[in-house]
Amino acid sequence: SAVMETQDELPPDQLPIPQKMTGIGNFHMEITATPEVQMWFDQGLNLLHDFWDYESARAFEQSIRVDAKCAMCFWGLYKAESFYHSTAQGYADRALDQAIALATHASKRERLYIEVTAAARESQKKREDPATSKALQLARQLVRDYPADMQARILLAQMVDHKESVAILESILKDRPRDSAANHYHIHALEAGEHPEQALASAEILASLAPASGHMVHMPGHIFFRM
């Protein structure tokens, strides 16, 4: 499907049941969930990192159908729904509100994710300086408390300035050189700069890490073209 802004957006609970997908990346984030819910959550998260927003929302919504009390599933749905732009009908906000309401069912680490995202939403509404926001402080705490959590580090990389973001992504790739999400964001971070060749290793492997994702397969061209 094309991105959702090209058509009227469906309420998440009306999205068609998704197919199980392979070849969309290797990212995993453990949450408080049954194996089936975890599978749909990971599918949604990989698709989110692939910028495949419609399929990401379908997967997160399916995880919610399986477990309506999964706070992180609603967090994921918020992330997918907030990726949409021109036809948003408030579905993202409703998903995050539900994640907040269900936070007592989540682990301490998961609650911190929800707090970061809720604070970021509030900061955006108030048009606060991101560099001094409560959301950024909480994101840094999340990384300090859970340094092995790759999603936490990616979340922080998306909230800081360019120089720090590149440093965080490179630290992830040092620990996990074949991480599909980190390699994707590494290309985006360096493609427009003076040294796109610094992302050449990411460009050379990304398509093999997510061969079923059109966006991920085309991303290496951003570096090859510049070089």
BATOR-561847 format. One line per 4 residues: number of its first residue (from 1); their letters; for each residue x, y, z of C-alpha. Coordinates in Angstrom, 3 decimals. Layout:
residues N
NUM	A	X:Y:Z | ...
This chain:
residues 227
1	SAVM	0.000:0.000:0.000 | 1.043:3.557:-0.555 | 1.506:5.750:2.483 | -1.748:6.418:4.251
5	ETQD	-1.894:10.123:3.482 | -2.891:9.307:-0.100 | -6.315:8.053:0.986 | -8.827:8.374:3.787
9	ELPP	-7.353:6.783:6.876 | -9.081:3.791:8.422 | -9.607:3.524:12.175 | -7.027:0.998:13.431
13	DQLP	-9.667:-1.498:14.549 | -11.002:-1.588:10.984 | -7.649:-2.380:9.394 | -7.601:-5.770:7.661
17	IPQK	-5.858:-8.648:9.397 | -2.177:-8.589:8.371 | -0.151:-11.387:6.865 | 2.873:-12.741:8.662
21	MTGI	5.868:-11.265:6.868 | 9.514:-12.214:6.521 | 12.413:-10.356:4.959 | 11.500:-7.052:6.595
25	GNFH	14.414:-6.742:9.008 | 15.917:-8.388:12.052 | 14.974:-5.974:14.822 | 13.648:-7.362:18.096
29	MEIT	12.431:-5.645:21.238 | 11.312:-7.847:24.089 | 8.060:-6.764:25.727 | 5.683:-8.201:28.316
33	ATPE	3.676:-10.409:25.980 | 2.798:-13.906:24.836 | 4.816:-15.336:21.919 | 2.044:-14.495:19.438
37	VQMW	1.767:-10.899:20.620 | 5.562:-10.586:20.600 | 5.638:-11.819:16.991 | 3.125:-9.209:15.793
41	FDQG	4.831:-6.491:17.846 | 8.227:-7.272:16.318 | 6.668:-7.307:12.854 | 5.123:-3.900:13.501
45	LNLL	8.387:-2.518:14.877 | 10.441:-3.760:11.931 | 7.917:-2.288:9.513 | 8.018:0.985:11.431
49	HDFW	11.798:1.073:11.023 | 11.241:0.275:7.326 | 8.977:3.366:7.035 | 6.183:0.978:5.940
53	DYES	3.616:2.732:8.097 | 0.383:1.130:6.879 | 1.594:-2.447:7.377 | 3.182:-1.427:10.673
57	ARAF	-0.167:-0.188:11.981 | -1.849:-3.399:10.826 | 0.664:-5.517:12.734 | 0.437:-3.489:15.935
61	EQSI	-3.359:-3.536:15.753 | -3.253:-7.325:15.390 | -1.109:-7.562:18.527 | -3.814:-5.566:20.314
65	RVDA	-6.537:-7.893:19.032 | -4.633:-10.775:20.608 | -4.000:-8.919:23.891 | -6.089:-5.808:24.515
69	KCAM	-4.100:-5.061:27.699 | -0.698:-4.886:26.006 | 0.470:-1.359:26.776 | 3.485:-1.502:24.460
73	CFWG	1.300:-2.682:21.591 | -0.650:0.569:21.884 | 2.671:2.431:22.131 | 3.691:0.815:18.846
77	LYKA	0.356:1.686:17.260 | 0.883:5.306:18.311 | 4.298:5.323:16.648 | 2.843:3.887:13.419
81	ESFY	-0.208:6.136:13.385 | 1.821:9.255:14.142 | 3.906:8.470:11.050 | 0.852:9.499:8.977
85	HSTA	0.589:13.155:8.111 | -2.232:14.827:6.206 | -5.285:12.713:7.054 | -4.675:11.913:10.722
89	QGYA	-7.977:11.604:12.575 | -6.626:11.481:16.107 | -6.038:7.717:16.098 | -2.435:8.158:17.218
93	DRAL	-3.379:10.164:20.294 | -6.033:7.627:21.256 | -3.481:4.822:21.024 | -0.992:6.628:23.253
97	DQAI	-3.726:7.480:25.748 | -4.576:3.792:25.914 | -0.912:2.892:26.433 | -0.795:5.328:29.354
101	ALAT	-3.978:3.856:30.813 | -2.530:0.331:30.602 | 0.917:1.221:31.950 | 0.296:-0.726:35.162
105	HASK	0.367:-3.899:33.046 | 3.832:-3.022:31.716 | 7.334:-3.478:33.090 | 9.355:-0.586:34.514
109	RERL	11.339:-0.353:31.266 | 8.155:-0.317:29.179 | 6.576:2.322:31.378 | 9.599:4.512:30.759
113	YIEV	9.094:4.169:26.995 | 5.508:5.318:27.417 | 6.581:8.211:29.642 | 9.173:9.341:27.078
117	TAAA	6.623:9.300:24.283 | 3.907:10.996:26.332 | 6.355:13.719:27.357 | 7.439:14.183:23.730
121	RESQ	3.831:14.622:22.666 | 3.272:17.220:25.379 | 6.478:19.016:24.424 | 5.394:19.200:20.784
125	KKRE	2.039:20.657:21.759 | 3.749:23.330:23.857 | 6.408:23.902:21.162 | 9.178:23.518:23.705
129	DPAT	12.850:23.352:22.817 | 13.553:19.629:22.252 | 17.074:20.039:23.617 | 15.782:20.923:27.072
133	SKAL	12.600:18.869:27.106 | 11.516:16.395:29.750 | 11.169:13.809:26.977 | 14.869:14.017:26.140
137	QLAR	15.818:13.720:29.810 | 13.654:10.608:30.123 | 15.100:9.144:26.922 | 18.614:9.562:28.276
141	QLVR	17.515:7.882:31.502 | 16.070:5.006:29.484 | 19.406:4.462:27.734 | 21.361:4.767:30.998
145	DYPA	19.134:2.260:32.747 | 18.977:-0.181:29.809 | 22.143:0.298:27.716 | 21.687:-3.044:25.927
149	DMQA	18.241:-2.011:24.660 | 18.791:-1.125:20.992 | 15.350:0.450:20.602 | 16.100:2.808:23.480
153	RILL	19.285:3.923:21.771 | 17.507:4.390:18.432 | 14.775:6.381:20.161 | 17.412:8.673:21.662
157	AQMV	19.193:8.991:18.311 | 15.970:10.336:16.835 | 15.702:13.041:19.506 | 19.189:14.564:19.597
161	DHKE	21.231:16.735:17.245 | 22.845:15.295:14.131 | 26.344:14.838:15.544 | 25.148:12.919:18.594
165	SVAI	22.659:10.946:16.535 | 25.411:9.672:14.216 | 27.561:8.763:17.215 | 24.702:6.769:18.777
169	LESI	23.949:4.938:15.532 | 27.613:4.078:15.067 | 27.761:2.767:18.633 | 24.803:0.485:17.856
173	LKDR	26.467:-0.742:14.671 | 29.646:-1.465:16.615 | 27.611:-3.742:18.889 | 25.299:-5.078:16.159
177	PRDS	26.817:-4.456:12.712 | 23.947:-6.190:10.913 | 21.118:-4.433:12.733 | 18.634:-3.563:9.984
181	AANH	17.134:-0.505:11.681 | 20.464:1.069:12.665 | 21.921:0.569:9.183 | 18.830:2.211:7.681
185	YHIH	19.051:5.280:9.916 | 22.819:5.445:9.420 | 22.281:5.935:5.691 | 19.708:8.650:6.286
189	ALEA	22.040:10.411:8.710 | 25.000:10.551:6.314 | 23.531:10.649:2.808 | 23.299:14.451:2.580
193	GEHP	26.618:15.271:4.262 | 30.136:15.707:2.977 | 31.109:12.081:3.615 | 28.375:9.718:2.397
197	EQAL	31.063:7.056:1.979 | 31.049:6.638:5.757 | 27.719:4.821:5.330 | 28.988:2.600:2.510
201	ASAE	29.120:-0.505:4.721 | 25.477:0.052:5.660 | 24.531:0.539:2.017 | 26.285:-2.653:0.970
205	ILAS	24.351:-4.892:3.379 | 20.976:-3.238:3.986 | 19.098:-4.806:1.067 | 20.098:-8.281:2.233
209	LAPA	18.802:-7.536:5.739 | 15.290:-6.591:4.581 | 14.835:-7.932:1.026 | 11.016:-7.805:1.157
213	SGHM	10.842:-4.100:2.027 | 10.836:-1.760:-0.947 | 12.055:1.231:1.047 | 14.916:-0.682:2.632
217	VHMP	16.002:-2.173:-0.701 | 16.127:1.257:-2.334 | 17.995:2.956:0.526 | 21.525:1.914:-0.557
221	GHIF	20.982:3.968:-3.709 | 21.026:7.109:-1.578 | 24.691:6.434:-0.812 | 25.705:4.919:-4.156
225	FRM	24.264:7.921:-6.007 | 26.121:10.442:-3.864 | 29.390:8.567:-4.218
